[in-house]
Each structure stands twice: as structure tokens, then as C-alpha cells.
Amino acid sequence: MTVALADPLPVAIVGGGPAGMALALALHRQGIRCAIHDARSRRAGADDPRVLALSHGARQILEWLGAWRDIPHTPIATIHVSQAGHLGRTLLTAGEHAVPALGYVLAARDLIAALDRALEGAAVEYRENSRIDTARPGEDRVEFEGSAGAGAARLLAFAEGGIAGEEARRRDYGQHAVICRVTSREAHRNLAFERFTPAGPVALLPMGNAWALVLTCPDGDSARIAALPDAEFLALLQCRFGHRLRFEAAGPRAVFPLGLRYREAPVAARQVWVGNAAQTLHPVAGQGFNLALRDIWQLADSVGSAVRAAGDPGAPEVLAAYAGARRLDRRGAMGFTDVLVRVFGGGARWFGHARGAGLLALDLVPPARDFLARRMMFGARAW
Ligand SMILES: Cc1cc2nc3c(=O)[nH]c(=O)nc-3n(C[C@H](O)[C@H](O)[C@H](O)COP(=O)(O)OP(=O)(O)OC[C@H]3O[C@@H](n4cnc5c(N)ncnc54)[C@H](O)[C@@H]3O)c2cc1C
């Protein structure tokens, strides 16, 4: 289907993954007309094996979008941060930070299905099998073309899930994530573990009656580890995690490349990038989609204000104001994640002791712990 070039939509969105769908709902809440174009079929997200930890702040945004109620989720009451082979650990608890939970664990496919139902309820247009290949920004509109024809909008929002070629600033950590569900003899009691090991971080998130595991592995080893028979996989996990839990069973594994990719500026002439298309983060601190939701909330607010004032949603001053409003939080989330991966990513033994002392100090200084928890829950609003 083709949009008439003479009648540009206020906003067209390239990519109907979680970020694109959330943006469409946020714009709808602001009374802004938009349409999503996705290269794949609308049901493709049902295969997403990822498990996400979303913060209390992200829950508030999803509630505002009308998508939270339907999502099965497991609350995180406590986060235990430690490093293998060294003393020192820190505990973050929901009670201490006056929130019902530090975060919520949910399946990406349930999130996608809930966003999709909310989109259907709001009658937002979703054009499946419509890959967008080119965009030509002009004076008062941006024209675009793809597998299903051509269209035009005042603003084109890219939520296509990646950053290609020259545009990407990148840092490679030489790591992949192997993800799967595991069970242990012990109940999870809504506790999440973040354990830093010389081979990379191990995250265990409470999910239903099991754990969602994110096992970071060196690049060359991830395919072999993912393909291990269950008993050998569990033995390797036990060895890396330690004996605080006794693992019993493991589900099917999936592998994801890890690294930092970002666009220096998330805006250009009549174009804006959100979600993984703006920045793709290492999942160590579970910041990726949380940050995307905060970007989306601000973008919809900026565009909504412009349209209500009879302005142009793709005007340079609207996009510059959006980028300015998001600069601190965006840099903070990328820097925080990058520092965690690199500081806890290995190094000499004495450095391990220093990190252990840091974790212990963090545990003993409530304001520092409070800052860390609030940074993870609310982004730059933690300041
Ligand atoms: C192992 C792992 C664990 C994670 N854990 C967490 C976590 O705990 N907490 C958290 O907040 N985040 C986490 N993340 C990050 C989170 O998964 C991402 O931030 C989120 O899924 C990104 O969604 P997106 O919509 O930007 O991209 P995607 O889900 O990749 O969606 C992009 C969409 O764009 C479409 N598309 C692509 N190109 C085109 C085109 N040219 N035209 C039209 N459509 C196109 C695709 O078909 C797709 O549907 C994790 C990531 C990984 C890998």
C-alpha cells in the first residue's frame, strides 16, 4: 500500500519491534497520527527468545501506553551483585528504595504481544512485509521507498533494531550471550544475581518458577557452549556461577552477539532513531529497552507539543530539543553499561580485590547504593 505523496503523515515509523510499537502507542496517546512499516510479518516477534528485566520506571511508561496489564511478569525484590573469586558483594533491595519492586522480568514475546494488542485497540496502522530501503529528507517532508511502495511523512522515525555501516560508533567486547531458562534446587525468592567472572558476567533473573540465564561467553566459545548437552552445560554454569545455587535443568539455548553500537546524534534532517537503532547496549545492566522507553516518552512529548502548537513535528528545532533533552540520560546509560563491562571484565588479581573492595564499600554506603538503584530504575532522573 502507498501513502499519497501530497498528504504526508505526521510520523512514519520504520520497524515494528518493541521500540517501534511503543513509539506508535506513545504518539497515539499524544493524538499524533502515525503508521508502522515492518520488513517482516506481524507475527515474527512471537519467536523472540529474549527475556527482559524492566525497571519500575519502564513499567510506569508501559502503563501509560496501556500495554502493561496483560504482560505476565516476575518482580525483582533484591539484586545481588558479586564477582567470582573475590570477596565483596552488594545487595540492592526494593524496600530500601521505597518501590514495590526493583524491576520486573518478562518474556520479550509477551511484551511484543501486549504492545501489539494495544496497537490494535488504538487502531494504529501496522504495515507488515513493508521493508523501507531509502529515505530522502526535503524541505517540508521526508519521502521514503521500500518493498511495498513509496510514502511521505513530516518525520521518519527509525526503530529498525540496528545501526549499519559508517553511522555506527562501536566498541566490541569480544563477547556473545548464551541465553536460556534454568532451574535450581532452591526457589528464587524474587532474587536476581549479577555475577562478574573472568569470562564475562553471568545474570540470573527470577522468572516464573525458574531462572532466566544470560551467560556471557568469549566470542569463539559461545556456539560450542550453547550446543553442549544439558548436563555439561549445567556443569559449566555451576563452575562459573559458584555454589550459591544448585542447578538442575536447562532449556533450549539461543546466542546473541554483544557490543556497544551507537549513533553520535540520534537525529538528522526530518529523521530520528530510537531503540536499538539509536544505541545497542551490552545487556549486563539490562538498560537497552529501559532507555528506549525513556527516549520514546520524551520524543512523543516533544512531537506532541509541536503539533498542538500547530508546528511541524519534523522541524529542526523540535528534533534538536528532543536530542538535547535526552543527551545526559543516553550518555549516562551507555557509559554506565560500558564501565560495568570493562571494569568487571577481567584484569589482574589485585584489580579484582580493588573491585571487591568497591562492592563492599557500595554495600556499606546507603546513598551510593540508592544512587545505583535509582540510576537503574529511572535513568538520569536519578540525579
Ligand atoms: C541477550 C539480551 C538480553 C537483553 N536484556 C535486556 C534487559 O534485561 N532489559 C532491557 O531493557 N533490554 C534488554 N535487551 C535489549 C532489548 O532486547 C532491546 O533493547 C530491544 O529488544 C530492542 O528493540 P527494537 O525494537 O529497537 O529492535 P528489534 O526488536 O530488533 O526490532 C526491529 C524491527 O525492525 C524491523 N526492520 C528492520 N529493518 C527494517 C527495514 N529496513 N524496514 C522495515 N522494518 C525493518 C525488524 O523486522 C524488527 O521487527 C537485551 C538484549 C539482548 C540481546
The ligand as an SDF file (V2000), in Angstrom:
LIG
                    3D

 53 58  0  0  0  0  0  0  0  0999 V2000
   20.5600  -11.2250   25.3960 C   0  0  0  0  0  0  0  0  0  0  0  0
   19.8630   -9.8900   25.5270 C   0  0  0  0  0  0  0  0  0  0  0  0
   19.2730   -9.5460   26.7390 C   0  0  0  0  0  0  0  0  0  0  0  0
   18.6490   -8.3070   26.8900 C   0  0  0  0  0  0  0  0  0  0  0  0
   18.1420   -7.9730   28.1050 N   0  0  0  0  0  0  0  0  0  0  0  0
   17.5800   -6.7640   28.2890 C   0  0  0  0  0  0  0  0  0  0  0  0
   17.0480   -6.4060   29.5680 C   0  0  0  0  0  0  0  0  0  0  0  0
   17.1150   -7.1730   30.5270 O   0  0  0  0  0  0  0  0  0  0  0  0
   16.4640   -5.1780   29.7030 N   0  0  0  0  0  0  0  0  0  0  0  0
   16.3910   -4.2810   28.6730 C   0  0  0  0  0  0  0  0  0  0  0  0
   15.8540   -3.1730   28.8720 O   0  0  0  0  0  0  0  0  0  0  0  0
   16.8930   -4.5910   27.4450 N   0  0  0  0  0  0  0  0  0  0  0  0
   17.4810   -5.8100   27.2410 C   0  0  0  0  0  0  0  0  0  0  0  0
   17.9660   -6.1400   25.9980 N   0  0  0  0  0  0  0  0  0  0  0  0
   17.8200   -5.1690   24.9010 C   0  0  0  0  0  0  0  0  0  0  0  0
   16.4500   -5.3000   24.2190 C   0  0  0  0  0  0  0  0  0  0  0  0
   16.2500   -6.6270   23.7990 O   0  0  0  0  0  0  0  0  0  0  0  0
   16.3810   -4.3520   23.0400 C   0  0  0  0  0  0  0  0  0  0  0  0
   16.6070   -3.0300   23.5180 O   0  0  0  0  0  0  0  0  0  0  0  0
   15.0580   -4.3470   22.3240 C   0  0  0  0  0  0  0  0  0  0  0  0
   14.6310   -5.6370   22.0050 O   0  0  0  0  0  0  0  0  0  0  0  0
   15.2160   -3.5530   21.0390 C   0  0  0  0  0  0  0  0  0  0  0  0
   14.0190   -3.4740   20.3590 O   0  0  0  0  0  0  0  0  0  0  0  0
   13.9610   -2.7060   18.9610 P   0  0  0  0  0  0  0  0  0  0  0  0
   12.5040   -2.5610   18.6540 O   0  0  0  0  0  0  0  0  0  0  0  0
   14.8230   -1.5000   18.9800 O   0  0  0  0  0  0  0  0  0  0  0  0
   14.6540   -3.7070   17.9090 O   0  0  0  0  0  0  0  0  0  0  0  0
   14.1600   -5.0850   17.2790 P   0  0  0  0  0  0  0  0  0  0  0  0
   13.4710   -5.9040   18.2830 O   0  0  0  0  0  0  0  0  0  0  0  0
   15.3570   -5.6530   16.5970 O   0  0  0  0  0  0  0  0  0  0  0  0
   13.0750   -4.6750   16.1720 O   0  0  0  0  0  0  0  0  0  0  0  0
   13.4450   -4.0990   14.9320 C   0  0  0  0  0  0  0  0  0  0  0  0
   12.3000   -4.3030   13.9380 C   0  0  0  0  0  0  0  0  0  0  0  0
   12.6160   -3.5540   12.7520 O   0  0  0  0  0  0  0  0  0  0  0  0
   12.2960   -4.3350   11.6120 C   0  0  0  0  0  0  0  0  0  0  0  0
   13.1320   -3.8130   10.4870 N   0  0  0  0  0  0  0  0  0  0  0  0
   14.4830   -3.9290   10.3670 C   0  0  0  0  0  0  0  0  0  0  0  0
   14.8860   -3.2890    9.2340 N   0  0  0  0  0  0  0  0  0  0  0  0
   13.7680   -2.7890    8.6550 C   0  0  0  0  0  0  0  0  0  0  0  0
   13.5350   -2.0270    7.4640 C   0  0  0  0  0  0  0  0  0  0  0  0
   14.5310   -1.6520    6.6520 N   0  0  0  0  0  0  0  0  0  0  0  0
   12.2580   -1.6710    7.1480 N   0  0  0  0  0  0  0  0  0  0  0  0
   11.2190   -2.0380    7.9640 C   0  0  0  0  0  0  0  0  0  0  0  0
   11.3960   -2.7620    9.1080 N   0  0  0  0  0  0  0  0  0  0  0  0
   12.6400   -3.1180    9.4440 C   0  0  0  0  0  0  0  0  0  0  0  0
   12.5830   -5.7620   12.0280 C   0  0  0  0  0  0  0  0  0  0  0  0
   11.8330   -6.6790   11.2430 O   0  0  0  0  0  0  0  0  0  0  0  0
   12.1330   -5.7610   13.5030 C   0  0  0  0  0  0  0  0  0  0  0  0
   10.7810   -6.1440   13.6530 O   0  0  0  0  0  0  0  0  0  0  0  0
   18.6040   -7.3780   25.8070 C   0  0  0  0  0  0  0  0  0  0  0  0
   19.1690   -7.7330   24.5760 C   0  0  0  0  0  0  0  0  0  0  0  0
   19.8130   -8.9680   24.4520 C   0  0  0  0  0  0  0  0  0  0  0  0
   20.4470   -9.3230   23.1270 C   0  0  0  0  0  0  0  0  0  0  0  0
  1  2  1  0
  2  3  1  0
  2 52  2  0
  3  4  2  0
  4  5  1  0
  4 50  1  0
  5  6  2  0
  6  7  1  0
  6 13  1  0
  7  8  2  0
  7  9  1  0
  9 10  1  0
 10 11  2  0
 10 12  1  0
 12 13  2  0
 13 14  1  0
 14 15  1  0
 14 50  1  0
 15 16  1  0
 16 17  1  0
 16 18  1  0
 18 19  1  0
 18 20  1  0
 20 21  1  0
 20 22  1  0
 22 23  1  0
 23 24  1  0
 24 25  2  0
 24 26  1  0
 24 27  1  0
 27 28  1  0
 28 29  2  0
 28 30  1  0
 28 31  1  0
 31 32  1  0
 32 33  1  0
 33 34  1  0
 33 48  1  0
 34 35  1  0
 35 36  1  0
 35 46  1  0
 36 37  1  0
 36 45  1  0
 37 38  2  0
 38 39  1  0
 39 40  1  0
 39 45  2  0
 40 41  1  0
 40 42  2  0
 42 43  1  0
 43 44  2  0
 44 45  1  0
 46 47  1  0
 46 48  1  0
 48 49  1  0
 50 51  2  0
 51 52  1  0
 52 53  1  0
M  END
$$$$
